[in-house]
Amino acid sequence: MSFESIPREKIPWYPSIDTDACIGDKECINFCKNNVFEWDEERNVPVVKNPLNCVIGCSACSKICPAEAISFPRLSELREFIKKIRESKL
């Protein structure tokens, strides 16, 4: 799955947070070293502050979330998207 020639802002790969399921343990913020998340003090939940900092294909934060409150698109959707982008450039 090669995507290096596609500008990052065109690739829809970043987490979504189910704030109703979130237990507020901040594991996602502590885990992600790419500064994707930020803590919203007012709402007491994490937010996706820098979605384009998310490493394409990585979903590790969703695996460490004990509440399963973080989700990503399916990898098959990512592959299909990249395939369509490549085909449109031909």
Summary of the structure (lengths in Angstrom):
residues: 90
radius of gyration: 14.4
end to end distance: 17.1
largest distance: 47.5
contacts: 207
relative contact order: 0.26
helix: 33%
strand: 13%
